[in-house]
Amino acid sequence: MAWTDEMAEESRQKQIRAGIRLNSRVELNVEWEEGGKTLRAKGYTVDVSPNGCLAIVEQGFPIGQKLRVVNGMSGKSAQATLIWRGHEGRKGWELGLELESSARDFWGVEF
């Protein structure tokens, strides 16, 4: 039974991470509203896609959290949802962020 659960989880992860991804380190800020204030955490991407990124961010968030991602190179911002949270490491939390609208030029790379 455990083997079946592992296969189902692996299939789900592949579906979530499907699509074009590029290894790319882009400095970013993640912003959110709390208590009427805009709060900010720094981070950087591990890989990017037209639909989002895998990032390391100094703050952890609950799955489903609505965030604003600000590209540190271009200053462009986009609304995003946290769809995956991995482990906390020395540099911060692994976060899977999905952009609300596919912006092929958001990361400044060609896909």
Backbone as a chain_set.jsonl record, in Angstrom:
{"seq": "MAWTDEMAEESRQKQIRAGIRLNSRVELNVEWEEGGKTLRAKGYTVDVSPNGCLAIVEQGFPIGQKLRVVNGMSGKSAQATLIWRGHEGRKGWELGLELESSARDFWGVEF", "coords": {"N": [[0.828, -1.198, 0.0], [1.959, 1.268, 0.754], [3.77, 1.703, -1.308], [2.086, 2.299, -3.472], [1.009, 4.727, -2.588], [3.343, 6.274, -2.628], [3.878, 6.293, -5.383], [1.618, 7.672, -6.315], [2.021, 10.169, -5.122], [4.442, 10.903, -6.342], [3.584, 11.111, -9.011], [1.772, 13.219, -8.758], [3.516, 15.307, -8.037], [5.071, 15.494, -10.364], [3.126, 16.411, -12.138], [2.511, 18.915, -11.034], [4.979, 20.205, -11.398], [5.234, 20.213, -14.09], [6.134, 21.252, -17.391], [7.989, 23.952, -18.976], [11.063, 24.767, -17.531], [13.685, 26.766, -16.269], [16.931, 26.745, -14.955], [17.733, 29.333, -12.967], [18.962, 32.081, -11.267], [17.395, 34.56, -9.71], [17.177, 37.485, -7.969], [14.673, 38.313, -5.606], [11.784, 39.881, -4.093], [9.267, 39.057, -1.787], [6.039, 39.955, -1.12], [3.383, 40.693, 1.2], [0.189, 41.312, 2.71], [-0.522, 42.266, 6.016], [-2.225, 42.911, 8.913], [-2.971, 45.452, 7.97], [-0.624, 46.414, 6.943], [2.053, 46.374, 4.538], [4.191, 43.764, 4.236], [7.507, 42.408, 3.788], [9.737, 40.009, 2.389], [12.968, 38.806, 1.621], [14.464, 36.962, -1.107], [15.458, 34.411, -3.488], [15.383, 32.92, -6.769], [15.472, 29.439, -7.684], [14.78, 27.94, -9.859], [12.949, 28.966, -12.795], [9.816, 29.49, -14.508], [7.357, 30.077, -17.11], [5.06, 30.132, -15.624], [5.669, 30.447, -12.925], [7.829, 29.866, -10.099], [10.52, 28.14, -8.358], [11.62, 28.999, -5.31], [13.906, 30.271, -2.821], [13.164, 31.607, 0.176], [13.343, 33.907, 2.865], [11.259, 33.741, 4.684], [8.657, 31.659, 5.88], [5.497, 30.468, 4.665], [1.951, 29.673, 4.774], [0.522, 27.077, 2.726], [-1.288, 28.12, -0.104], [-1.268, 30.799, 0.464], [-1.63, 34.13, -0.612], [0.477, 36.158, -2.473], [2.714, 38.825, -3.468], [5.086, 38.915, -5.934], [8.166, 40.362, -6.509], [10.359, 41.056, -9.001], [13.747, 41.305, -8.623], [15.618, 42.201, -10.485], [14.309, 43.492, -12.638], [12.26, 44.919, -11.462], [9.636, 44.42, -11.96], [6.366, 43.335, -10.938], [4.216, 40.686, -9.778], [1.188, 38.997, -9.043], [0.917, 36.13, -6.962], [0.499, 32.7, -5.893], [1.2, 30.601, -3.178], [2.031, 27.375, -3.765], [3.447, 25.177, -2.99], [5.439, 24.091, -0.292], [8.597, 23.469, 0.843], [11.398, 22.294, 2.632], [12.898, 24.022, 5.43], [15.902, 25.661, 5.176], [19.346, 26.723, 5.65], [19.372, 29.181, 4.337], [16.716, 29.847, 4.071], [13.208, 29.17, 3.354], [12.082, 26.648, 1.077], [10.065, 27.423, -1.574], [7.306, 26.94, -3.689], [6.038, 28.9, -6.089], [3.228, 30.06, -7.806], [2.483, 32.036, -10.509], [-0.239, 34.277, -10.96], [-1.086, 35.053, -13.477], [0.138, 33.972, -16.534], [3.178, 35.207, -17.375], [5.272, 35.558, -19.691], [7.488, 37.201, -19.98], [8.218, 38.001, -17.454], [10.425, 37.037, -15.936], [12.575, 37.808, -17.422], [13.816, 36.154, -19.253], [13.998, 33.983, -22.122], [11.599, 31.545, -22.983]], "CA": [[0.0, 0.0, 0.0], [2.826, 2.447, 0.82], [4.353, 1.895, -2.622], [1.055, 2.954, -4.266], [0.961, 6.109, -2.125], [4.545, 6.941, -3.127], [3.702, 6.508, -6.819], [0.619, 8.718, -6.483], [2.668, 11.429, -4.76], [5.41, 11.222, -7.399], [2.804, 11.531, -10.173], [1.236, 14.546, -8.445], [4.627, 16.252, -8.092], [5.417, 15.684, -11.775], [2.089, 17.227, -12.745], [2.686, 20.266, -10.53], [6.211, 20.77, -11.921], [5.284, 20.01, -15.534], [6.327, 22.44, -18.207], [9.333, 24.48, -19.2], [11.716, 25.408, -16.385], [15.087, 27.099, -16.485], [17.705, 27.069, -13.766], [18.034, 30.754, -13.046], [18.934, 32.738, -9.962], [16.891, 35.927, -9.801], [16.848, 38.046, -6.658], [13.277, 38.755, -5.565], [11.117, 40.188, -2.836], [7.918, 38.534, -1.674], [5.279, 40.893, -0.288], [2.049, 40.274, 1.612], [-0.502, 42.24, 3.599], [-0.817, 41.735, 7.346], [-2.556, 43.97, 9.855], [-3.008, 46.733, 7.283], [0.72, 46.789, 6.511], [2.71, 45.544, 3.542], [5.425, 43.18, 4.752], [8.389, 41.987, 2.7], [10.811, 39.056, 2.674], [13.897, 38.657, 0.502], [14.725, 35.61, -1.551], [15.995, 34.243, -4.837], [14.854, 31.753, -7.446], [16.313, 28.305, -8.025], [14.406, 27.806, -11.26], [11.808, 29.789, -13.181], [9.003, 29.039, -15.634], [6.378, 31.12, -17.435], [3.964, 30.087, -14.658], [6.077, 30.647, -11.545], [9.226, 29.583, -9.763], [10.925, 27.535, -7.104], [12.437, 30.044, -4.693], [14.32, 30.193, -1.424], [12.71, 32.871, 0.763], [13.676, 33.929, 4.292], [10.032, 33.627, 5.484], [7.767, 30.576, 5.486], [4.088, 30.844, 4.551], [1.075, 28.519, 4.597], [0.088, 26.764, 1.366], [-2.469, 28.902, -0.486], [-1.041, 32.221, 0.765], [-1.537, 35.045, -1.745], [1.673, 36.973, -2.329], [3.167, 39.597, -4.619], [6.493, 38.64, -6.207], [8.813, 41.483, -7.181], [11.614, 40.671, -9.64], [14.782, 42.232, -8.179], [16.378, 42.731, -11.614], [13.497, 44.374, -13.486], [11.297, 45.687, -10.684], [8.272, 43.991, -12.286], [5.711, 42.574, -9.878], [3.12, 39.822, -10.203], [0.479, 38.29, -7.981], [1.249, 34.709, -6.958], [-0.037, 31.855, -4.83], [2.124, 29.571, -2.712], [1.419, 26.068, -4.046], [4.259, 24.115, -2.397], [6.457, 24.536, 0.659], [9.522, 22.398, 1.177], [12.115, 22.363, 3.9], [13.603, 25.234, 5.82], [17.346, 25.472, 5.189], [20.127, 27.837, 6.207], [19.062, 30.427, 3.631], [15.283, 30.122, 4.103], [12.248, 28.128, 2.998], [11.837, 26.321, -0.323], [8.678, 27.759, -1.881], [6.824, 26.856, -5.064], [5.127, 30.02, -6.308], [2.55, 30.062, -9.097], [2.013, 33.361, -10.902], [-1.667, 34.234, -11.277], [-1.228, 35.112, -14.932], [1.396, 33.607, -17.176], [3.879, 36.38, -17.909], [6.487, 34.997, -20.272], [8.623, 38.133, -19.867], [8.4, 38.419, -16.062], [11.739, 36.674, -15.425], [13.625, 38.383, -18.267], [14.462, 35.095, -20.022], [13.177, 33.388, -23.175], [11.203, 30.16, -22.745]], "C": [[0.866, 1.254, 0.0], [3.433, 2.749, -0.545], [3.375, 2.635, -3.538], [0.952, 4.422, -3.878], [2.161, 6.896, -2.639], [4.423, 7.238, -4.615], [2.698, 7.629, -7.083], [1.223, 10.084, -6.175], [3.662, 11.85, -5.838], [4.695, 11.722, -8.647], [2.249, 12.943, -9.964], [2.329, 15.605, -8.549], [5.042, 16.531, -9.536], [4.408, 16.58, -12.458], [2.232, 18.679, -12.31], [3.876, 20.936, -11.207], [6.337, 20.602, -13.426], [5.504, 21.335, -16.243], [7.781, 22.86, -18.287], [9.849, 25.141, -17.937], [13.159, 25.661, -16.759], [15.752, 27.323, -15.142], [18.128, 28.521, -13.902], [17.934, 31.357, -11.648], [18.58, 34.201, -10.17], [16.581, 36.393, -8.38], [15.395, 38.515, -6.695], [12.882, 39.163, -4.16], [9.732, 39.568, -2.909], [7.198, 39.45, -0.699], [3.902, 40.322, 0.024], [1.5, 41.32, 2.567], [-0.802, 41.556, 4.924], [-1.07, 42.896, 8.285], [-2.543, 45.357, 9.232], [-1.654, 47.232, 6.799], [1.203, 45.847, 5.415], [4.036, 45.08, 4.126], [6.21, 42.568, 3.594], [9.437, 41.009, 3.218], [11.665, 38.923, 1.418], [14.074, 37.188, 0.147], [15.367, 35.609, -2.92], [15.424, 32.975, -5.439], [15.927, 30.688, -7.603], [16.067, 27.962, -9.487], [13.142, 28.623, -11.515], [11.082, 29.14, -14.354], [8.045, 30.179, -15.984], [5.264, 31.212, -16.391], [4.367, 30.335, -13.221], [7.536, 30.342, -11.321], [9.324, 28.704, -8.53], [11.891, 28.541, -6.507], [12.845, 29.648, -3.283], [14.021, 31.57, -0.844], [12.91, 32.802, 2.271], [12.472, 33.779, 5.221], [9.228, 32.437, 4.979], [6.325, 31.06, 5.496], [3.247, 29.577, 4.465], [0.724, 28.323, 3.117], [-1.199, 27.539, 1.087], [-2.327, 30.387, -0.235], [-0.918, 33.012, -0.535], [-0.386, 36.007, -1.477], [1.876, 37.833, -3.575], [4.659, 39.322, -4.753], [7.05, 39.813, -6.989], [10.173, 41.006, -7.687], [12.668, 41.721, -9.291], [15.599, 42.838, -9.305], [15.586, 43.774, -12.397], [12.565, 45.283, -12.707], [9.853, 45.321, -10.987], [7.691, 43.214, -11.115], [4.552, 41.78, -10.462], [2.489, 39.185, -8.972], [0.791, 36.804, -8.101], [0.555, 34.016, -5.789], [1.021, 30.829, -4.462], [1.452, 28.215, -2.899], [2.21, 24.911, -3.451], [5.258, 24.743, -1.429], [7.292, 23.332, 1.047], [10.138, 22.614, 2.54], [12.69, 23.746, 4.156], [15.09, 24.9, 5.9], [18.032, 26.681, 5.792], [19.75, 29.184, 5.601], [17.582, 30.784, 3.661], [14.465, 28.916, 3.691], [12.225, 27.909, 1.49], [10.355, 26.573, -0.586], [8.406, 27.595, -3.369], [5.757, 27.906, -5.254], [4.549, 29.962, -7.709], [2.043, 31.47, -9.38], [0.554, 33.263, -11.312], [-1.931, 34.347, -12.768], [0.14, 34.839, -15.535], [2.005, 34.849, -17.828], [5.225, 35.911, -18.429], [7.696, 35.913, -20.126], [8.937, 38.548, -18.431], [9.831, 38.181, -15.562], [12.878, 37.255, -16.262], [14.415, 37.344, -19.036], [13.48, 34.592, -21.074], [12.865, 31.933, -22.834], [10.941, 29.468, -24.07]], "O": [[0.538, 2.218, -0.691], [3.596, 3.914, -0.907], [3.789, 3.507, -4.302], [0.821, 5.28, -4.751], [2.021, 8.052, -3.039], [4.817, 8.314, -5.066], [2.907, 8.448, -7.978], [0.963, 11.052, -6.89], [3.719, 13.024, -6.206], [5.16, 12.67, -9.281], [2.257, 13.761, -10.884], [2.094, 16.684, -9.092], [5.331, 17.674, -9.89], [4.781, 17.424, -13.273], [2.088, 19.584, -13.131], [3.8, 22.114, -11.557], [7.41, 20.818, -13.988], [5.112, 22.395, -15.756], [8.673, 22.211, -17.741], [9.168, 25.973, -17.338], [13.78, 24.874, -17.473], [15.204, 28.012, -14.282], [18.812, 28.886, -14.858], [16.944, 31.162, -10.942], [19.357, 34.975, -10.73], [15.801, 35.755, -7.673], [14.94, 39.054, -7.704], [13.552, 38.838, -3.18], [9.101, 39.557, -3.966], [7.678, 39.696, 0.408], [3.328, 39.575, -0.767], [2.245, 42.105, 3.153], [-1.272, 40.419, 4.959], [-0.217, 43.77, 8.438], [-2.153, 46.328, 9.879], [-1.548, 48.351, 6.298], [0.817, 44.679, 5.366], [4.896, 45.892, 4.469], [5.643, 42.25, 2.548], [9.954, 41.153, 4.326], [11.153, 38.927, 0.299], [13.867, 36.298, 0.971], [15.766, 36.648, -3.445], [15.026, 32.061, -4.717], [17.121, 30.983, -7.649], [17.0, 27.725, -10.254], [12.378, 28.929, -10.6], [11.659, 28.345, -15.096], [7.937, 31.146, -15.23], [4.6, 32.242, -16.28], [3.495, 30.429, -12.358], [8.375, 30.523, -12.204], [8.368, 28.541, -7.772], [12.884, 28.898, -7.142], [12.213, 28.808, -2.643], [14.555, 32.577, -1.31], [12.673, 31.762, 2.886], [12.649, 33.697, 6.437], [9.129, 32.23, 3.769], [5.976, 31.965, 6.254], [3.766, 28.516, 4.121], [0.64, 29.287, 2.356], [-2.089, 27.607, 1.935], [-3.172, 31.168, -0.672], [-0.192, 32.614, -1.446], [-0.287, 36.594, -0.4], [1.268, 37.581, -4.615], [5.41, 39.48, -3.791], [6.485, 40.217, -8.005], [11.031, 40.603, -6.902], [12.505, 42.895, -9.622], [16.218, 43.885, -9.116], [16.124, 44.815, -12.775], [12.122, 46.308, -13.225], [8.937, 45.842, -10.351], [8.41, 42.527, -10.391], [3.982, 42.142, -11.491], [3.168, 38.876, -7.993], [0.916, 36.278, -9.207], [0.093, 34.651, -4.841], [1.666, 30.254, -5.339], [0.43, 27.932, -2.274], [1.715, 23.784, -3.404], [5.843, 25.788, -1.711], [6.777, 22.316, 1.515], [9.478, 23.06, 3.479], [12.933, 24.526, 3.235], [15.489, 23.972, 6.604], [17.386, 27.554, 6.371], [19.803, 30.21, 6.279], [17.217, 31.908, 3.315], [14.957, 27.788, 3.679], [12.333, 28.86, 0.716], [9.493, 26.011, 0.089], [9.182, 28.056, -4.206], [4.686, 27.823, -4.653], [5.285, 29.831, -8.687], [1.274, 32.033, -8.601], [0.146, 32.285, -11.939], [-2.908, 33.787, -13.267], [1.154, 35.392, -15.109], [1.409, 35.453, -18.72], [6.205, 35.873, -17.686], [8.83, 35.433, -20.148], [9.833, 39.364, -18.21], [10.388, 39.018, -14.851], [14.035, 37.197, -15.845], [15.552, 37.598, -19.434], [12.269, 34.759, -20.93], [13.755, 31.178, -22.443], [10.593, 28.287, -24.092]]}, "num_chains": 1, "name": "protein.A"}
